Amino acid sequence: MLFFYLSMVETEEERDIVTRLYIAYEKMMYNIAFGILKNKQDAEDAVSETFIRIIRKYLDKVAEPESESAKAFVIVTVKSTATNLYRKRRRDAHVNLDELYDIGEDSLDMDFSRRCDAETVQKALGKVDESYREVLRYKYYYYISTAEIAEMLGITEDGVRKRLKRAEKSLMKIIMEEGL
């Protein structure tokens, strides 16, 4: 696939950027897409579509592929692409958090997550303390590992896990109390 992507660009500088993007993020992009789509072929399609979109429109936004901003942009783009593909495939207006974000049993209470749709969670997230919102976003929105979150925030992995548990409880409390 890399050869195909390289054929879409003209300059050596662009080829270098595309190669570095592919090497750095292809596996992560696939994991994110697969987590949303639960299907190997659809996940591969989402990754391919994301690379094509980035190459055609946004190569300037990822000029430094190893930067945090480039990584965040790639994550958001592949998540958006996979979510759009998911919605096309399902043709279902209700988004189930378990399917969309692959929330496990060790995370939010399963009954709770089944009752909440994405819009409800978004409203409640706006009311959660910023430090909690940040770890939730990194973990469930960007699919960043606990180790990477710890490194990004300058705290221990255990600190990240504790903050995630507190954040989940806080989010649940807000939704339950405010009837969102």
C-alpha positions as CSV (number, residue, x, y, z in Angstrom):
1,M,0.0,0.0,0.0
2,L,2.8,2.4,0.7
3,F,3.8,2.3,-2.9
4,F,0.3,3.3,-3.9
5,Y,0.4,6.3,-1.4
6,L,3.8,7.3,-2.7
7,S,2.5,7.4,-6.2
8,M,0.0,10.1,-5.2
9,V,2.7,12.6,-4.3
10,E,5.1,14.5,-6.5
11,T,8.1,15.7,-4.5
12,E,10.7,13.9,-2.6
13,E,9.8,15.8,0.5
14,E,6.2,14.7,0.3
15,R,7.3,11.1,-0.3
16,D,9.4,11.3,2.9
17,I,6.4,12.7,4.9
18,V,4.1,9.9,3.6
19,T,6.6,7.2,4.3
20,R,7.2,8.5,7.9
21,L,3.4,8.7,8.4
22,Y,2.9,5.2,7.2
23,I,5.7,3.7,9.3
24,A,4.6,5.6,12.4
25,Y,0.8,5.3,12.3
26,E,-0.4,2.6,10.0
27,K,-0.8,-0.1,12.7
28,M,-2.3,2.4,15.2
29,M,-4.7,3.6,12.6
30,Y,-5.8,0.0,11.8
31,N,-6.3,-0.7,15.6
32,I,-8.5,2.4,16.0
33,A,-10.5,1.6,12.9
34,F,-10.9,-2.0,13.9
35,G,-12.0,-1.0,17.3
36,I,-14.9,1.0,15.8
37,L,-15.8,-1.2,12.8
38,K,-15.1,-4.7,14.3
39,N,-14.3,-5.9,10.8
40,K,-10.8,-6.4,9.2
41,Q,-11.8,-5.4,5.7
42,D,-13.7,-2.3,6.8
43,A,-10.8,-1.3,9.1
44,E,-8.4,-1.6,6.2
45,D,-10.7,0.5,4.0
46,A,-10.9,3.2,6.7
47,V,-7.1,3.3,7.0
48,S,-6.7,3.5,3.2
49,E,-9.4,6.2,2.9
50,T,-7.7,8.1,5.7
51,F,-4.3,8.1,4.1
52,I,-5.8,9.2,0.8
53,R,-7.7,12.0,2.5
54,I,-4.5,13.2,4.3
55,I,-2.4,13.0,1.2
56,R,-4.9,14.9,-1.0
57,K,-5.9,17.6,1.5
58,Y,-4.0,17.7,4.7
59,L,-0.3,16.8,4.0
60,D,0.7,20.3,5.2
61,K,-0.9,19.6,8.6
62,V,1.3,16.5,9.2
63,A,4.6,17.9,7.8
64,E,6.3,16.8,11.0
65,P,4.9,13.2,11.3
66,E,6.5,12.5,14.7
67,S,4.9,15.5,16.4
68,E,2.1,15.2,18.9
69,S,-0.1,17.5,16.8
70,A,0.4,15.3,13.7
71,K,-0.4,12.2,15.8
72,A,-3.6,13.8,17.2
73,F,-4.6,14.8,13.6
74,V,-4.1,11.3,12.3
75,I,-6.0,9.8,15.2
76,V,-9.0,12.2,14.8
77,T,-9.0,11.7,11.0
78,V,-9.0,7.9,11.1
79,K,-11.6,7.9,13.9
80,S,-13.8,10.2,11.8
81,T,-13.4,8.1,8.7
82,A,-14.1,4.8,10.5
83,T,-17.1,6.3,12.4
84,N,-18.6,7.6,9.1
85,L,-18.1,4.1,7.6
86,Y,-19.7,2.5,10.6
87,R,-22.7,4.8,10.3
88,K,-23.0,4.0,6.6
89,R,-22.8,0.3,7.3
90,R,-25.3,0.3,10.2
91,R,-27.7,2.9,9.0
92,D,-28.7,3.2,12.7
93,A,-29.3,6.6,14.2
94,H,-28.5,5.4,17.7
95,V,-24.8,5.0,18.4
96,N,-24.0,2.3,21.0
97,L,-20.9,3.3,23.1
98,D,-19.9,-0.3,23.6
99,E,-19.6,-0.9,19.8
100,L,-18.3,2.6,18.9
101,Y,-15.6,2.9,21.5
102,D,-15.1,-0.7,22.5
103,I,-15.5,0.1,26.2
104,G,-14.6,-3.0,28.2
105,E,-16.0,-4.4,31.4
106,D,-13.2,-2.8,33.5
107,S,-14.4,0.6,32.3
108,L,-17.7,2.2,32.7
109,D,-20.5,0.0,34.1
110,M,-21.9,-2.0,31.2
111,D,-25.5,-1.2,31.8
112,F,-24.7,2.5,32.2
113,S,-22.7,2.6,28.9
114,R,-25.5,0.8,27.0
115,R,-28.1,3.3,28.2
116,C,-26.1,6.3,27.2
117,D,-25.6,7.5,23.6
118,A,-22.7,9.6,22.4
119,E,-24.5,12.9,22.6
120,T,-25.3,12.3,26.3
121,V,-21.7,11.5,27.1
122,Q,-20.5,14.6,25.1
123,K,-22.8,16.8,27.2
124,A,-21.6,15.3,30.5
125,L,-17.9,15.5,29.4
126,G,-18.3,19.2,29.2
127,K,-19.1,19.3,32.9
128,V,-16.3,16.9,34.0
129,D,-13.1,18.4,35.5
130,E,-10.5,19.2,32.8
131,S,-7.9,16.8,34.1
132,Y,-10.5,14.0,34.0
133,R,-11.8,15.0,30.6
134,E,-8.3,14.9,29.2
135,V,-7.5,11.3,30.3
136,L,-10.9,10.1,29.1
137,R,-10.4,11.8,25.7
138,Y,-6.9,10.3,25.3
139,K,-8.0,6.8,26.3
140,Y,-11.4,6.4,24.6
141,Y,-11.4,9.0,21.9
142,Y,-7.8,8.8,20.7
143,Y,-7.2,5.2,21.8
144,I,-3.9,6.1,23.4
145,S,-2.3,3.5,25.7
146,T,-2.0,4.1,29.4
147,A,1.8,4.2,29.0
148,E,1.6,6.9,26.3
149,I,-0.9,9.0,28.4
150,A,1.5,8.8,31.4
151,E,4.3,10.0,29.2
152,M,2.3,12.8,27.7
153,L,1.0,14.0,31.1
154,G,4.2,13.4,33.0
155,I,2.6,11.1,35.5
156,T,3.0,7.4,36.3
157,E,0.9,4.7,34.6
158,D,-0.7,4.0,38.0
159,G,-1.6,7.7,38.2
160,V,-3.3,7.5,34.8
161,R,-5.3,4.4,35.8
162,K,-6.4,6.1,39.0
163,R,-7.4,9.2,37.2
164,L,-9.3,7.2,34.6
165,K,-11.3,5.4,37.4
166,R,-12.1,8.8,39.1
167,A,-13.0,10.3,35.7
168,E,-15.4,7.5,34.9
169,K,-17.1,7.7,38.3
170,S,-17.3,11.5,37.9
171,L,-18.8,11.2,34.4
172,M,-21.3,8.6,35.6
173,K,-22.3,10.8,38.6
174,I,-22.9,13.8,36.4
175,I,-25.1,11.8,34.0
176,M,-27.1,10.2,36.8
177,E,-27.6,13.4,38.8
178,E,-28.5,15.6,35.9
179,G,-30.6,13.1,34.1
180,L,-28.8,13.5,30.8
